């Protein structure tokens, strides 16, 4: 982290202390090594998560008052993009309507030439508002909000995804560079419960990122977990509703000059109204190629 970035973080905290919130975020403990998480019920005697996490009090700035935030500079952007989705419990309707909407958003915000939505996940907050964790602790249940600071792809798994999506496509030799972005929507009105906090990509140092393994029934994935760094700058978008799409970058094959990884996490707002609707959200992962 250079001195200019550190000074920018200080200015944000000093100038906007009243335009944001303080909340506890879940960083990977400094002594955790080779962390493993399960996305399905683990073998008997095996924990859902092998790593330990430290709760750190962090300032999370209101992104809406900061002009100039962008997906290539900071790693994220909020766009006005109403959805035609009517039944958020219908997976087929999500695939038929939201995938096409996501592709349109992805191409517009990145300037890419080709975009492919390759999966999606619906998350729903536990009705008892249990403490946030990895979001997978009950077999067969809808995944809950993920309260671990993470980035969905690493240097290795990000590169691998291009061949997985395009496979034998004639486009592969012509791809100049590509990225993987998440498109996140609320499915239940204004987000008042467990919004997303996004880590400004410019404040992330390579040594902050640690490879983690996520085990699924038929494959293993690779993500980055994050260790605490006082230079980190956090943002969130208050009052997101169904007319918005939050777009953030999880990988970029370019190695300089652009945001490459945008760690993020769900977090508890300091004061959630008793009647606030439980957060239900849709996240779609999209590969964008520039050819």
Backbone bond lengths (Angstrom), bond angles and torsions (degrees), N, CA, C in turn:
res aa  C-N    CA-C-N  psi(-1)  N-CA   C-N-CA  omega(-1)  CA-C   N-CA-C  phi
1 X - - - 1.460 - - 1.519 109.09 -
2 X 1.346 116.98 124.00 1.454 119.43 -177.91 1.526 110.49 -85.08
3 X 1.351 115.36 168.18 1.460 119.58 -175.63 1.522 111.69 -65.72
4 X 1.327 116.73 -31.85 1.472 119.49 179.76 1.515 110.67 -64.37
5 X 1.348 117.38 -43.78 1.463 120.65 178.98 1.512 110.71 -65.99
6 X 1.349 116.44 -39.76 1.456 119.59 178.25 1.514 112.20 -62.96
7 X 1.335 116.92 -39.57 1.460 120.90 177.84 1.520 111.04 -65.96
8 X 1.342 116.35 -37.45 1.466 120.15 178.60 1.516 110.45 -63.50
9 X 1.338 117.11 -40.94 1.461 120.28 178.08 1.521 111.05 -61.49
10 X 1.336 116.68 -42.46 1.461 120.82 179.94 1.520 111.14 -64.36
11 X 1.343 116.63 -41.30 1.472 119.98 -179.67 1.525 110.43 -63.29
12 X 1.353 116.71 -40.76 1.462 120.11 179.27 1.518 110.26 -60.49
13 X 1.332 116.92 -46.10 1.449 120.30 -177.06 1.523 111.73 -67.92
14 X 1.331 117.19 -38.00 1.461 119.99 -179.07 1.524 112.10 -73.03
15 X 1.335 116.09 -43.67 1.466 119.87 -173.99 1.518 112.56 -79.18
16 X 1.334 117.62 -25.52 1.455 119.52 -170.81 1.523 113.08 -123.94
17 X 1.322 115.96 29.78 1.463 118.87 -178.55 1.524 111.39 -59.48
18 X 1.328 116.65 -26.00 1.459 119.76 179.17 1.526 112.02 -93.93
19 X 1.318 117.62 -1.88 1.468 120.96 -178.80 1.520 109.57 -115.08
20 X 1.296 114.31 61.64 1.452 121.04 179.82 1.511 109.02 170.85
21 X 1.320 116.91 -168.47 1.455 121.63 -178.86 1.527 109.60 -136.36
22 X 1.310 116.17 158.51 1.451 121.95 169.19 1.525 107.51 -104.66
23 X 1.314 116.17 130.36 1.463 120.83 -178.37 1.520 108.91 -149.04
24 X 1.322 115.70 162.60 1.451 121.27 -179.64 1.527 109.47 -93.09
25 X 1.332 114.94 127.14 1.461 121.30 179.82 1.524 109.53 -115.90
26 X 1.321 115.63 152.21 1.457 122.37 -169.65 1.528 110.89 -100.34
27 X 1.329 116.27 96.60 1.460 122.88 177.68 1.527 111.08 -90.74
28 X 1.313 116.20 150.27 1.453 121.90 174.06 1.537 109.33 -64.09
29 X 1.320 117.24 132.50 1.461 120.95 178.83 1.520 110.39 -64.22
30 X 1.298 116.14 147.16 1.462 121.09 -175.09 1.520 112.36 -64.25
31 X 1.334 117.98 -25.80 1.459 119.85 -177.46 1.528 113.34 -93.90
32 X 1.339 118.50 -0.62 1.464 120.69 179.60 1.519 110.62 -73.50
33 X 1.309 116.07 135.38 1.466 122.08 179.60 1.523 109.77 -130.18
34 X 1.336 116.26 141.62 1.461 122.57 175.91 1.534 111.98 49.94
35 X 1.331 118.50 55.98 1.463 120.35 -176.80 1.527 112.55 -66.87
36 X 1.322 115.29 140.39 1.462 122.65 179.01 1.521 108.26 -128.93
37 X 1.331 116.88 134.98 1.455 122.86 175.23 1.521 108.53 -126.90
38 X 1.312 116.42 149.10 1.467 122.01 179.64 1.522 110.43 -108.44
39 X 1.339 115.51 134.57 1.458 122.03 174.51 1.524 110.70 -99.32
40 X 1.332 117.66 7.91 1.458 123.91 173.69 1.521 106.95 -145.35
41 X 1.309 116.93 167.87 1.453 119.58 -176.61 1.525 110.43 -58.17
42 X 1.331 117.81 120.02 1.466 120.51 -176.34 1.528 111.48 -73.42
43 X 1.334 116.32 166.21 1.467 119.77 177.03 1.527 111.24 -57.84
44 X 1.333 118.01 153.31 1.469 120.57 -179.76 1.526 111.37 -52.83
45 X 1.322 115.03 133.09 1.456 120.42 178.57 1.513 114.67 85.80
46 X 1.335 117.14 -4.57 1.472 121.39 179.78 1.521 109.51 -100.74
47 X 1.322 118.81 129.47 1.474 120.16 -179.21 1.528 111.37 -72.22
48 X 1.322 115.65 155.64 1.462 120.27 175.31 1.528 110.58 -61.94
49 X 1.308 117.19 -35.16 1.463 122.75 178.91 1.528 108.80 -131.73
50 X 1.322 115.97 132.23 1.463 118.67 179.59 1.522 112.73 -88.23
51 X 1.326 117.10 -20.52 1.467 120.97 -174.68 1.524 111.03 -86.23
52 X 1.311 114.39 162.81 1.455 121.75 171.23 1.526 108.73 -109.59
53 X 1.331 115.25 153.02 1.457 120.86 -175.71 1.520 110.20 -129.44
54 X 1.328 115.35 147.75 1.456 122.52 177.55 1.522 109.52 -109.67
55 X 1.312 116.33 131.82 1.457 121.19 176.35 1.527 109.13 -84.73
56 X 1.337 115.85 120.35 1.463 121.43 -178.73 1.529 109.68 -116.75
57 X 1.317 115.84 132.81 1.465 120.11 175.30 1.529 108.51 -73.64
58 X 1.325 116.91 123.09 1.469 121.23 -175.57 1.533 109.94 -130.58
59 X 1.324 115.13 149.08 1.462 120.61 170.92 1.526 107.85 -88.61
60 X 1.327 116.12 127.52 1.464 122.06 -179.52 1.518 107.28 -117.35
61 X 1.313 116.36 108.32 1.464 121.90 -172.46 1.522 111.46 -76.42
62 X 1.314 114.67 148.31 1.464 121.93 173.17 1.521 107.98 -71.58
63 X 1.335 116.51 108.33 1.466 120.41 -176.49 1.518 112.11 -66.05
64 X 1.316 117.07 -22.59 1.454 120.03 -176.72 1.514 114.21 -66.57
65 X 1.339 118.31 -18.14 1.463 120.09 -178.75 1.525 111.87 -99.09
66 X 1.323 117.22 6.02 1.460 120.80 -179.06 1.533 109.50 -111.83
67 X 1.306 116.19 108.35 1.461 120.50 179.01 1.529 109.59 -74.83
68 X 1.309 114.82 149.96 1.456 119.51 172.40 1.511 115.65 89.34
69 X 1.323 118.93 1.57 1.457 120.09 175.97 1.529 108.99 -68.69
70 X 1.329 117.05 135.06 1.458 119.66 -176.50 1.505 112.38 -148.45
71 X 1.313 115.61 162.71 1.461 120.02 -173.91 1.521 112.36 -69.85
72 X 1.324 119.17 -32.04 1.467 120.20 178.98 1.520 112.61 -85.23
73 X 1.332 117.73 -23.60 1.456 120.31 179.70 1.522 111.68 -91.53
74 X 1.330 116.72 -50.94 1.461 121.23 -175.86 1.526 113.22 -104.52
75 X 1.336 116.01 -18.87 1.460 120.48 178.79 1.511 114.59 101.81
76 X 1.356 118.03 -1.03 1.461 119.01 -176.58 1.514 110.80 -155.05
77 X 1.332 115.58 160.04 1.464 121.81 176.14 1.524 108.07 -161.21
78 X 1.319 115.66 149.49 1.460 122.07 174.68 1.523 107.90 -105.36
79 X 1.333 116.68 130.57 1.459 119.99 -178.47 1.525 109.53 -123.24
80 X 1.325 114.80 150.04 1.465 120.73 172.67 1.519 107.53 -80.48
81 X 1.314 116.55 115.08 1.462 120.45 -175.06 1.522 109.52 -156.56
82 X 1.338 117.35 76.29 1.470 119.64 178.85 1.531 111.05 -56.76
83 X 1.316 115.67 147.13 1.456 120.43 -179.84 1.520 111.10 -106.87
84 X 1.323 115.12 150.64 1.463 120.91 176.42 1.528 111.84 -87.20
85 X 1.318 118.19 -0.97 1.459 121.77 -177.97 1.520 110.79 -61.87
86 X 1.315 116.54 132.59 1.462 121.46 178.78 1.526 112.09 -113.20
87 X 1.322 117.60 -33.50 1.460 120.71 -178.05 1.524 109.57 -118.93
88 X 1.328 118.43 95.63 1.461 120.95 -176.82 1.522 113.98 -68.60
89 X 1.342 117.29 -9.31 1.459 120.59 178.06 1.527 112.31 -92.98
90 X 1.307 116.94 -0.04 1.473 121.91 -178.97 1.525 109.17 -100.58
91 X 1.332 117.16 102.70 1.469 121.32 -177.93 1.519 111.78 -61.12
92 X 1.336 117.19 -35.11 1.463 119.73 179.70 1.526 111.21 -67.29
93 X 1.327 116.43 -37.65 1.465 119.28 178.59 1.527 110.40 -68.29
94 X 1.322 117.17 -37.86 1.464 120.16 176.02 1.518 110.14 -59.69
95 X 1.330 116.56 -47.15 1.466 120.32 -179.47 1.525 111.34 -63.38
96 X 1.326 116.53 -42.61 1.465 120.56 -175.43 1.522 112.40 -71.38
97 X 1.333 117.88 -37.76 1.464 120.45 -173.85 1.528 112.77 -101.65
98 X 1.323 116.48 -50.04 1.467 119.61 -170.83 1.521 112.83 -73.53
99 X 1.330 117.93 -29.69 1.461 119.25 178.69 1.529 110.55 -63.85
100 X 1.322 116.61 -44.80 1.468 119.81 179.33 1.525 110.67 -64.33
101 X 1.340 116.69 -39.62 1.466 120.09 177.06 1.524 110.68 -63.00
102 X 1.332 116.10 -40.84 1.462 120.15 -178.75 1.521 111.48 -65.24
103 X 1.313 116.88 -40.69 1.466 120.37 178.84 1.526 110.39 -61.42
104 X 1.320 116.06 -42.48 1.476 119.83 178.91 1.529 110.69 -62.21
105 X 1.330 116.83 -43.55 1.461 120.98 178.69 1.517 110.57 -63.60
106 X 1.334 116.37 -45.47 1.468 121.25 -176.34 1.521 111.70 -61.35
107 X 1.310 117.09 -44.97 1.460 120.46 -179.28 1.528 110.99 -66.72
108 X 1.338 116.22 -38.61 1.463 119.63 -178.00 1.525 111.62 -68.24
109 X 1.327 117.58 -40.40 1.464 119.76 -173.08 1.523 112.66 -83.50
110 X 1.334 117.35 -23.10 1.468 120.23 -178.32 1.520 113.65 -104.54
111 X 1.332 117.41 -19.65 1.456 119.67 -174.08 1.518 112.50 75.36
112 X 1.328 117.06 15.34 1.462 120.75 179.79 1.521 112.47 -69.72
113 X 1.324 115.27 167.72 1.465 120.73 179.89 1.527 112.66 -102.86
114 X 1.335 116.84 -23.59 1.457 121.43 -179.68 1.529 108.55 -141.38
115 X 1.330 116.62 141.54 1.456 120.57 178.82 1.527 109.54 -140.38
116 X 1.332 115.66 143.65 1.453 121.98 -176.18 1.532 108.96 -138.85
117 X 1.331 117.31 115.38 1.462 120.48 172.36 1.519 107.14 -81.42
118 X 1.331 117.19 121.91 1.463 118.61 -174.18 1.521 114.06 -112.08
119 X 1.326 119.19 -9.45 1.459 119.82 168.82 1.514 110.20 -169.55
120 X 1.323 115.29 168.81 1.453 120.22 175.98 1.522 108.77 -147.69
121 X 1.321 114.86 162.26 1.461 121.05 -179.65 1.524 108.66 -145.28
122 X 1.317 115.67 132.16 1.457 121.52 173.06 1.531 107.41 -99.38
123 X 1.324 116.41 129.92 1.460 122.07 177.41 1.525 109.39 -118.43
124 X 1.327 115.34 146.11 1.463 119.92 179.64 1.520 109.35 -140.33
125 X 1.328 116.45 133.12 1.456 121.58 -178.79 1.520 110.47 -65.66
126 X 1.314 115.32 138.71 1.453 122.28 175.17 1.539 109.52 -56.52
127 X 1.346 118.40 129.98 1.473 120.15 -177.20 1.523 114.07 -57.78
128 X 1.334 117.74 -27.19 1.466 119.23 179.42 1.522 111.75 -89.66
129 X 1.332 116.23 4.81 1.463 122.51 -179.04 1.537 111.26 51.51
130 X 1.333 114.19 52.61 1.463 120.56 177.62 1.525 109.51 -63.31
131 X 1.328 118.13 156.66 1.471 120.17 178.45 1.519 111.68 -54.13
132 X 1.313 116.03 140.63 1.456 121.03 -177.41 1.525 110.73 -66.98
133 X 1.343 114.65 141.70 1.457 120.67 174.51 1.525 107.89 -144.01
134 X 1.331 117.48 -149.57 1.458 120.97 -178.56 1.523 112.32 -68.68
135 X 1.333 117.48 -14.68 1.458 121.27 175.70 1.510 114.80 92.50
136 X 1.343 116.97 4.12 1.469 120.12 -179.27 1.526 109.01 -133.40
137 X 1.310 117.88 93.20 1.462 118.80 -179.20 1.523 113.41 -135.31
138 X 1.321 117.82 0.95 1.458 120.34 -179.69 1.518 109.04 -134.47
139 X 1.311 115.73 124.34 1.456 120.19 -177.94 1.524 110.72 -62.27
140 X 1.322 115.73 131.50 1.449 121.38 175.60 1.512 115.10 81.21
141 X 1.328 117.77 -9.06 1.457 120.29 -178.60 1.522 110.77 -81.53
142 X 1.342 114.97 156.42 1.458 119.13 173.18 1.519 108.54 -63.44
143 X 1.334 118.87 132.95 1.469 119.73 178.69 1.520 111.09 -55.13
144 X 1.314 114.96 140.44 1.464 120.53 177.73 1.518 109.55 -89.55
145 X 1.332 115.96 177.32 1.461 120.36 177.08 1.525 109.50 -60.70
146 X 1.327 116.19 138.69 1.466 122.02 -178.48 1.529 109.25 -89.96
147 X 1.319 116.04 113.08 1.452 120.97 -176.82 1.513 114.30 -100.94
148 X 1.324 118.44 19.80 1.459 122.39 174.30 1.525 108.72 -104.03
149 X 1.315 117.14 131.88 1.461 120.08 176.79 1.530 107.66 -65.89
150 X 1.321 115.74 122.88 1.464 119.10 -175.47 1.517 110.44 -154.89
151 X 1.324 115.29 164.25 1.460 123.84 170.13 1.520 105.98 -126.42
152 X 1.322 117.62 132.98 1.459 120.82 -168.88 1.523 114.83 -68.08
153 X 1.321 117.14 -17.85 1.474 120.26 -177.84 1.517 110.39 -135.40
154 X 1.331 114.46 151.58 1.456 122.44 174.01 1.526 108.59 -107.63
155 X 1.312 115.54 -179.62 1.463 119.66 175.76 1.526 110.33 -57.32
156 X 1.322 116.56 -41.46 1.469 121.27 -177.08 1.519 111.38 -74.96
157 X 1.328 117.99 -51.71 1.464 119.62 -175.84 1.521 111.84 -70.18
158 X 1.336 117.87 -27.76 1.460 120.30 175.31 1.513 111.79 -65.53
159 X 1.340 116.53 -45.79 1.474 119.66 178.29 1.528 110.96 -62.81
160 X 1.319 115.83 -38.84 1.466 120.39 -176.75 1.523 111.95 -64.68
161 X 1.322 116.65 -31.58 1.459 120.10 -173.54 1.525 112.82 -63.18
162 X 1.341 118.65 -31.68 1.465 120.44 -179.21 1.521 110.85 -58.21
163 X 1.328 118.15 -50.60 1.463 120.73 -178.66 1.526 111.46 -68.72
164 X 1.333 117.32 -30.34 1.460 119.90 178.19 1.523 111.14 -66.35
165 X 1.334 116.73 -38.26 1.465 120.16 -177.43 1.521 111.79 -81.44
166 X 1.326 117.19 -46.68 1.463 120.18 -175.57 1.517 113.27 -86.65
167 X 1.333 117.15 -27.01 1.457 123.34 177.78 1.518 111.16 49.65
168 X 1.316 117.63 -112.80 1.472 120.35 -176.17 1.531 112.52 -95.40
169 X 1.318 116.55 20.61 1.459 120.06 -177.33 1.526 111.12 -61.45
170 X 1.314 115.38 143.06 1.470 120.73 175.76 1.523 111.92 -67.39
171 X 1.339 117.15 -11.28 1.462 120.72 -177.20 1.530 112.09 -75.41
172 X 1.325 117.87 -27.10 1.471 121.48 -171.15 1.528 113.29 -50.82
173 X 1.337 120.29 -47.79 1.472 118.87 -178.17 1.526 114.20 -63.77
174 X 1.336 117.33 -16.91 1.460 120.65 -174.72 1.535 112.53 -100.95
175 X 1.323 117.19 -2.82 1.469 120.03 -179.36 1.524 109.46 -72.20
176 X 1.328 116.02 119.01 1.467 121.25 178.58 1.531 110.95 -81.60
177 X 1.316 116.47 -43.00 1.450 122.23 172.94 1.518 107.79 -161.37
178 X 1.334 115.84 165.23 1.458 119.12 -178.13 1.528 109.42 -148.96
179 X 1.309 114.89 163.45 1.460 120.89 177.95 1.521 109.32 -140.68
180 X 1.321 115.04 162.96 1.465 122.18 173.55 1.519 106.58 -120.85
181 X 1.311 116.61 124.26 1.456 120.48 -178.89 1.526 109.98 -123.11
182 X 1.315 115.08 152.66 1.461 122.35 171.32 1.517 108.74 -103.40
183 X 1.316 115.09 140.12 1.461 121.17 174.15 1.520 106.56 -120.10
184 X 1.330 116.39 116.74 1.468 123.25 -168.90 1.522 109.30 -116.40
185 X 1.329 115.53 129.82 1.462 121.18 -179.32 1.525 110.19 -130.59
186 X 1.325 115.47 150.96 1.450 119.92 167.98 1.526 109.03 -85.42
187 X 1.309 116.44 140.86 1.461 121.99 177.97 1.530 111.54 -108.46
188 X 1.325 116.83 3.11 1.466 120.21 -174.27 1.517 110.51 -142.24
189 X 1.316 116.54 60.68 1.461 119.76 174.80 1.514 113.30 70.27
190 X 1.322 115.73 -160.02 1.456 122.20 -176.72 1.531 109.68 -64.17
191 X 1.328 116.40 137.25 1.465 121.23 -179.99 1.533 108.84 -79.99
192 X 1.317 115.63 106.17 1.462 121.47 175.59 1.523 111.59 -112.88
193 X 1.312 116.92 -7.28 1.454 123.05 -175.75 1.528 109.27 -127.64
194 X 1.311 117.39 126.15 1.470 124.34 178.88 1.531 113.93 45.65
195 X 1.332 117.19 64.51 1.476 119.34 172.15 1.525 109.99 -70.41
196 X 1.321 115.97 176.40 1.459 121.36 177.34 1.525 110.27 -93.28
197 X 1.313 115.37 134.34 1.465 121.67 168.19 1.518 107.58 -101.72
198 X 1.326 116.20 136.26 1.458 122.21 -177.09 1.518 109.75 -119.06
199 X 1.310 116.09 134.53 1.456 121.91 -178.94 1.522 109.25 -91.94
200 X 1.319 116.23 120.39 1.465 121.39 179.43 1.532 108.71 -54.59
201 X 1.334 116.79 119.80 1.462 121.23 -175.48 1.518 112.44 -58.65
202 X 1.334 117.32 -27.54 1.467 120.16 -179.67 1.524 112.39 -70.21
203 X 1.326 117.29 -16.53 1.458 120.27 -178.32 1.524 112.86 -99.82
204 X 1.332 116.61 5.02 1.462 121.36 -178.60 1.526 109.95 -97.64
205 X 1.316 116.44 124.54 1.463 122.01 175.37 1.528 109.12 -98.36
206 X 1.319 116.43 152.64 1.462 120.13 -177.01 1.520 111.90 -58.21
207 X 1.338 117.23 -34.69 1.461 119.77 -178.10 1.527 112.88 -73.08
208 X 1.348 117.15 -9.51 1.466 120.25 176.54 1.527 112.04 -77.40
209 X 1.321 117.03 -18.01 1.456 122.22 -171.79 1.517 110.95 -98.99
210 X 1.328 116.61 131.16 1.462 121.27 176.51 1.523 109.26 -125.76
211 X 1.313 115.44 132.10 1.459 121.18 178.14 1.524 110.48 -62.54
212 X 1.336 115.17 133.27 1.456 121.51 174.32 1.512 109.92 -127.60
213 X 1.301 116.64 151.06 1.467 121.59 179.88 1.522 109.43 -106.03
214 X 1.334 116.04 134.66 1.463 122.26 174.18 1.521 107.08 -115.30
215 X 1.321 116.37 121.96 1.461 120.66 -176.90 1.520 110.15 -100.36
216 X 1.336 114.37 126.05 1.454 123.50 175.54 1.526 108.00 -109.74
217 X 1.344 117.85 169.67 1.467 118.58 -177.15 1.529 114.32 -57.34
218 X 1.344 117.87 -34.86 1.462 119.30 -173.65 1.533 113.64 -124.71
219 X 1.326 116.95 10.03 1.460 119.10 179.12 1.524 109.08 -164.99
220 X 1.313 115.74 168.34 1.463 121.93 174.08 1.521 109.20 -119.18
221 X 1.308 116.01 138.92 1.461 121.35 177.02 1.518 110.44 -109.95
222 X 1.326 115.41 171.32 1.459 120.87 -177.91 1.517 108.80 -136.02
223 X 1.322 116.41 126.39 1.461 122.46 -179.83 1.527 108.88 -129.65
224 X 1.331 115.32 172.82 1.452 120.35 169.62 1.528 109.05 -104.34
225 X 1.328 116.07 133.53 1.453 122.68 164.93 1.521 107.04 -102.80
226 X 1.318 117.57 166.38 1.464 120.14 -166.50 1.521 111.20 -129.09
227 X 1.323 114.73 134.10 1.459 121.80 173.92 1.528 109.35 -96.37
228 X 1.302 115.55 152.33 1.461 121.06 -175.06 1.532 111.79 -66.66
229 X 1.328 114.18 141.88 1.455 122.26 175.18 1.529 106.38 -144.72
230 X 1.327 118.91 123.26 1.465 120.24 -177.87 1.525 113.70 -58.35
231 X 1.322 117.60 -18.98 1.471 120.23 -179.78 1.516 113.00 -79.60
232 X 1.315 118.42 -7.51 1.464 120.54 -177.96 1.526 111.25 -61.65
233 X 1.326 115.40 139.70 1.456 122.74 177.92 1.528 108.90 -119.87
234 X 1.311 116.02 119.36 1.461 121.94 -175.50 1.530 111.28 -106.72
235 X 1.337 115.53 145.32 1.464 122.54 178.65 1.532 109.74 -137.12
236 X 1.319 115.42 156.64 1.469 120.50 167.73 1.515 108.55 -150.59
237 X 1.333 115.42 164.11 1.464 121.58 -179.12 1.528 108.71 -111.67
238 X 1.341 117.13 103.43 1.465 119.60 177.66 1.531 110.73 -66.84
239 X 1.300 114.72 152.19 1.464 121.37 171.76 1.530 113.79 61.69
240 X 1.321 116.82 32.03 1.461 118.60 170.75 1.522 110.00 -62.68
241 X 1.338 116.64 138.63 1.459 118.96 176.18 1.528 109.89 -133.64
242 X 1.319 116.84 -169.92 1.476 121.01 -171.89 1.526 112.85 -71.48
243 X 1.306 117.56 -7.68 1.468 119.12 176.61 1.523 111.61 -86.86
244 X 1.335 117.44 -4.47 1.461 121.84 -175.55 1.529 111.88 -108.95
245 X 1.329 114.31 154.29 1.462 121.78 168.71 1.523 107.19 -131.68
246 X 1.303 116.26 127.41 1.457 122.02 177.43 1.528 107.76 -95.70
247 X 1.326 115.89 119.51 1.459 121.46 -175.88 1.520 108.68 -112.64
248 X 1.324 116.98 126.57 1.464 118.94 178.62 1.521 110.32 -142.38
249 X 1.325 114.30 147.07 1.458 121.45 -171.48 1.521 111.01 -90.72
250 X 1.333 115.10 133.49 1.465 121.55 180.00 1.530 113.33 -108.59
251 X 1.328 115.83 -16.10 1.470 119.81 177.40 1.515 108.09 -165.69
252 X 1.326 115.51 143.75 1.465 121.41 170.93 1.515 107.15 -139.71
253 X 1.324 116.81 130.61 1.462 120.57 -177.21 1.519 112.10 -71.64
254 X 1.334 117.18 -17.77 1.463 119.57 173.86 1.526 108.90 -72.05
255 X 1.310 116.22 138.65 1.466 119.30 -172.25 1.525 113.99 -102.10
256 X 1.320 118.16 -0.32 1.460 119.47 178.10 1.522 110.00 -153.82
257 X 1.322 115.24 153.07 1.455 120.94 173.23 1.511 115.80 86.44
258 X 1.342 117.96 -8.65 1.466 120.87 -179.64 1.519 109.80 -139.72
259 X 1.330 115.41 158.91 1.465 120.31 171.45 1.525 108.77 -63.58
260 X 1.317 115.51 136.17 1.469 120.10 -178.61 1.526 112.33 -114.74
261 X 1.331 117.63 -39.93 1.455 122.63 -177.74 1.530 108.49 -132.12
262 X 1.336 116.62 135.93 1.467 121.13 179.43 1.527 109.13 -127.14
263 X 1.321 117.84 86.05 1.463 119.59 176.59 1.528 111.07 -58.69
264 X 1.312 115.34 151.76 1.457 120.34 -175.58 1.523 109.39 -155.63
265 X 1.327 116.45 167.09 1.454 121.84 179.06 1.519 110.11 -164.30
266 X 1.315 116.29 149.77 1.455 119.98 166.89 1.525 108.04 -74.87
267 X 1.329 116.65 150.56 1.459 119.58 177.27 1.517 109.97 -147.44
268 X 1.314 115.05 157.94 1.460 121.50 178.07 1.519 109.63 -87.79
269 X 1.309 116.29 123.97 1.455 120.10 172.72 1.524 109.41 -63.95
270 X 1.325 117.56 150.23 1.473 120.00 -176.54 1.525 113.58 -58.10
271 X 1.331 117.41 -35.99 1.468 120.30 -178.38 1.528 108.35 -137.24
272 X 1.325 116.22 102.75 1.460 120.67 179.31 1.526 107.89 -95.64
273 X 1.335 119.50 124.71 1.464 120.41 178.00 1.530 111.03 -56.08
274 X 1.315 116.89 142.88 1.460 121.15 -177.28 1.526 112.01 -58.43
275 X 1.335 116.44 -31.05 1.460 119.72 -178.50 1.527 113.12 -98.72
276 X 1.336 117.53 13.62 1.472 120.17 179.88 1.519 109.76 -63.96
277 X 1.343 117.68 134.00 1.461 119.27 178.36 1.525 110.73 -65.61
278 X 1.320 116.58 142.12 1.452 120.74 175.96 1.514 109.68 -62.72
279 X 1.305 115.92 137.44 1.470 119.38 -178.34 1.541 111.36 -66.02
280 X 1.326 115.14 128.75 1.462 122.30 170.33 1.511 106.19 -128.67
281 X 1.326 117.21 125.18 1.462 119.96 -171.75 1.517 111.27 -137.54
282 X 1.315 114.10 159.21 1.459 123.38 177.27 1.512 108.06 -120.81
283 X 1.332 116.52 128.16 1.463 120.37 173.90 1.516 108.99 -121.80
284 X 1.307 116.15 132.13 1.462 122.71 179.50 1.519 109.35 -120.77
285 X 1.325 116.47 135.75 1.456 121.49 178.76 1.520 108.54 -103.12
286 X 1.319 114.79 134.95 1.457 120.40 -171.51 1.515 110.19 -137.24
287 X 1.315 116.82 128.61 1.467 121.32 172.96 1.512 109.04 -93.44
288 X 1.325 116.12 130.23 1.473 122.27 -178.39 1.522 108.44 -119.15
289 X 1.324 115.98 122.49 1.468 121.07 -179.75 1.511 110.19 -109.14
290 X 1.320 115.56 144.70 1.462 123.30 173.86 1.516 106.65 -112.50
291 X 1.304 115.96 110.14 1.476 120.15 -176.78 1.521 110.08 -128.38
